[in-house]
Amino acid sequence: MRELVIAFGLFLFVEGVLYALFPSKMKNMLKKLEFVKDSQLRFGGFIFALIGFIIIYYIKS
């Protein structure tokens, strides 16, 4: 459970830093997201989740 809280904190930290350092670029990126198909977003999300799982699996074992 401790690792999950640390991972969530790291996620918030990285997101916060990106918005703090590059606010206009983040806005532009979010606007472009409207034109991406749902299936592409779903596939990309699945790939990132899989990569994250693999990284965590290898670190923990």
Secondary structure, DSSP 8 states (H G I E B T S, - for coil): -HHHHHHHHHHHHHHHHHHHH-HHHHHHHHHHGGGS-HHHHHHHHHHHHHHHHHHHHHHH-
